[in-house]
Amino acid sequence: MFPRSDNLKSAIVPASVVVISIIAYLLGTHLEEIFIYKRSAIYDGEVWRLVTGHFFHTNFNHLLLNIVALIMLWSLHSKFYQNKSYAVLTLISGLFVSISILTLDPEMEQYVGLSGILHAVFTWGALQDIKAKDKTGYLLLAGVIVKIIYEQMGGSNEFTQNLIAAPVAINAHLYGVIVGAIIFFYAIYTNKKAEVITK
């Protein structure tokens, strides 16, 4: 199931995300007021919260769910991971999700967690599968689209909501899927453009 040891270097950035998230959880009471996504503070100029807020979680269950999801995504798509591109994917996805929440969800004062980024990484990985002619990519992409539609129509899963002791930010999942697809297709476009220029 897991990639061979020669692919372990592809885990450097995902592992770093896990470590930062654990540190943020352990030191939460000391760091939350400075680093979590907080709308009023962002409007006051504390723009770093657009990125740092994703590394904080509502409770241990929330943290564990996101860590398990990160590991599962790595096991599925590590063959496509390169440290630089994965870091860019994580950073841009986090910014896109936060800015989308800031501009499109004015009622959301605070937001924490990696779920928006995870949906971006999942979508990007499914599209990479499709590009590599792996048919499971179609199933994964269909699955995440159905999940998003279900959430948008029916709201958040009550079990998950109780587990993390907070409302599930379903729009963050939607924004994550959108930005994951944008990053994938933008990379294809720029690569094709570079090929045309070099010919």
C-alpha positions as CSV (number, residue, x, y, z in Angstrom):
1,M,0.0,0.0,0.0
2,F,2.7,2.4,0.9
3,P,5.4,3.7,-1.5
4,R,8.9,2.2,-1.4
5,S,11.5,3.7,0.8
6,D,13.1,5.5,-2.1
7,N,10.0,7.6,-2.2
8,L,10.2,8.6,1.4
9,K,11.8,11.9,0.5
10,S,8.4,12.9,-1.0
11,A,7.1,12.8,2.6
12,I,9.3,15.7,3.8
13,V,6.7,18.5,3.2
14,P,3.6,16.5,4.4
15,A,5.6,15.4,7.4
16,S,6.6,19.0,8.1
17,V,2.9,19.9,8.0
18,V,2.1,17.2,10.5
19,V,4.9,18.3,12.8
20,I,3.9,22.0,12.7
21,S,0.3,21.0,13.3
22,I,1.2,18.9,16.4
23,I,3.4,21.8,17.8
24,A,0.5,24.2,17.2
25,Y,-1.8,21.8,19.0
26,L,0.5,21.3,22.0
27,L,1.2,25.0,22.3
28,G,-2.3,26.1,21.2
29,T,-3.2,28.3,24.2
30,H,0.0,30.3,23.8
31,L,-0.2,30.6,20.0
32,E,-3.8,30.7,19.0
33,E,-4.4,34.4,19.7
34,I,-1.5,35.3,17.4
35,F,-1.8,32.8,14.6
36,I,-5.3,31.4,14.1
37,Y,-7.5,32.7,11.3
38,K,-9.5,35.5,12.8
39,R,-11.3,37.8,10.5
40,S,-11.1,41.0,12.6
41,A,-7.4,40.5,13.2
42,I,-6.7,39.9,9.5
43,Y,-8.6,43.1,8.6
44,D,-6.4,44.8,11.2
45,G,-3.3,43.8,9.1
46,E,-2.3,40.4,10.7
47,V,-2.3,38.8,7.2
48,W,-0.1,35.9,8.2
49,R,-3.2,34.3,9.8
50,L,-4.4,33.5,6.3
51,V,-1.7,30.8,6.2
52,T,-1.0,29.9,9.9
53,G,-4.6,29.4,10.8
54,H,-4.7,26.1,8.9
55,F,-2.2,24.5,11.3
56,F,-4.5,24.8,14.3
57,H,-7.3,22.5,15.3
58,T,-10.4,22.5,17.5
59,N,-9.4,19.4,19.5
60,F,-7.3,16.2,19.3
61,N,-9.9,14.4,17.2
62,H,-9.8,17.2,14.6
63,L,-6.0,17.0,14.5
64,L,-5.9,13.2,14.3
65,L,-8.4,13.2,11.4
66,N,-6.3,15.6,9.4
67,I,-3.1,13.8,10.1
68,V,-4.6,10.5,9.0
69,A,-5.9,12.2,5.8
70,L,-2.5,13.6,5.0
71,I,-0.9,10.1,5.4
72,M,-3.6,8.5,3.3
73,L,-3.1,11.1,0.5
74,W,0.6,10.6,0.6
75,S,0.2,6.8,0.3
76,L,-2.1,7.3,-2.7
77,H,-0.2,10.0,-4.6
78,S,3.4,10.2,-3.3
79,K,4.6,9.3,-6.8
80,F,3.5,12.7,-7.9
81,Y,4.9,14.6,-4.9
82,Q,8.0,16.8,-5.2
83,N,8.9,18.8,-2.2
84,K,8.9,22.2,-4.0
85,S,5.7,21.7,-5.9
86,Y,3.9,20.2,-2.9
87,A,5.0,23.1,-0.7
88,V,3.7,25.6,-3.3
89,L,0.4,23.5,-3.6
90,T,0.0,23.7,0.2
91,L,0.8,27.4,0.5
92,I,-1.4,28.6,-2.5
93,S,-4.3,26.3,-1.4
94,G,-4.2,27.7,2.1
95,L,-4.1,31.3,0.9
96,F,-6.9,30.6,-1.6
97,V,-9.2,28.9,1.0
98,S,-8.6,31.7,3.6
99,I,-9.1,34.5,1.1
100,S,-12.2,32.9,-0.2
101,I,-13.6,32.5,3.3
102,L,-12.6,36.1,4.1
103,T,-14.4,37.5,1.0
104,L,-17.3,35.0,0.5
105,D,-18.2,33.9,4.0
106,P,-18.4,37.1,6.0
107,E,-20.2,35.4,8.9
108,M,-17.2,33.2,9.7
109,E,-15.1,35.0,12.2
110,Q,-12.7,32.1,12.9
111,Y,-11.5,29.1,11.0
112,V,-9.0,26.4,11.8
113,G,-7.8,23.1,10.3
114,L,-6.3,21.6,7.2
115,S,-9.5,20.3,5.5
116,G,-9.5,23.0,2.8
117,I,-5.9,22.2,1.9
118,L,-6.6,18.5,2.1
119,H,-9.4,18.8,-0.4
120,A,-7.1,20.7,-2.7
121,V,-4.4,18.1,-2.5
122,F,-6.9,15.3,-3.0
123,T,-8.3,16.9,-6.1
124,W,-4.9,17.7,-7.5
125,G,-3.8,14.1,-6.9
126,A,-7.0,12.6,-8.5
127,L,-6.3,14.8,-11.6
128,Q,-2.7,13.6,-11.7
129,D,-4.0,10.1,-11.7
130,I,-6.2,10.9,-14.7
131,K,-3.3,12.5,-16.5
132,A,-1.2,9.4,-15.8
133,K,-4.1,7.3,-17.3
134,D,-4.9,5.7,-14.0
135,K,-8.6,5.0,-14.0
136,T,-8.9,5.3,-10.2
137,G,-8.4,9.0,-10.7
138,Y,-11.9,9.2,-12.2
139,L,-13.4,7.5,-9.2
140,L,-11.5,9.7,-6.7
141,L,-12.5,12.8,-8.6
142,A,-16.1,11.7,-8.8
143,G,-16.1,10.9,-5.1
144,V,-14.9,14.3,-4.0
145,I,-17.4,16.1,-6.4
146,V,-20.3,14.0,-5.0
147,K,-19.1,14.8,-1.4
148,I,-19.0,18.6,-2.2
149,I,-22.4,18.5,-3.8
150,Y,-23.8,16.6,-0.8
151,E,-22.3,19.0,1.7
152,Q,-23.6,22.1,-0.2
153,M,-27.1,20.6,-0.4
154,G,-27.4,18.8,2.9
155,G,-24.9,20.6,5.2
156,S,-22.2,19.1,7.3
157,N,-22.0,15.6,8.7
158,E,-23.3,15.6,12.2
159,F,-21.0,12.9,13.4
160,T,-17.9,14.8,12.2
161,Q,-19.3,18.0,13.8
162,N,-19.7,16.3,17.1
163,L,-16.3,14.7,16.8
164,I,-14.4,17.9,16.3
165,A,-16.7,19.9,18.6
166,A,-17.3,22.6,16.1
167,P,-19.3,23.3,12.9
168,V,-17.7,21.9,9.8
169,A,-16.6,24.6,7.4
170,I,-18.0,22.9,4.3
171,N,-17.3,25.9,2.0
172,A,-13.6,25.5,2.8
173,H,-13.9,22.0,1.2
174,L,-15.4,23.5,-1.9
175,Y,-12.7,26.2,-2.1
176,G,-10.1,23.5,-1.7
177,V,-11.5,21.4,-4.6
178,I,-11.6,24.5,-6.8
179,V,-8.0,25.6,-6.1
180,G,-6.7,22.1,-6.4
181,A,-8.1,21.9,-9.9
182,I,-6.9,25.5,-10.8
183,I,-3.3,24.6,-9.7
184,F,-3.3,21.4,-11.7
185,F,-4.6,23.0,-15.0
186,Y,-2.4,26.1,-14.6
187,A,0.7,23.8,-14.3
188,I,-0.4,22.0,-17.5
189,Y,-0.9,25.3,-19.3
190,T,2.4,26.7,-18.3
191,N,4.3,23.5,-19.2
192,K,2.7,23.4,-22.6
193,K,3.5,27.1,-23.1
194,A,7.1,26.5,-22.2
195,E,7.3,23.6,-24.7
196,V,6.0,25.9,-27.4
197,I,8.6,28.5,-26.6
198,T,11.5,26.1,-26.6
199,K,10.6,24.5,-30.0
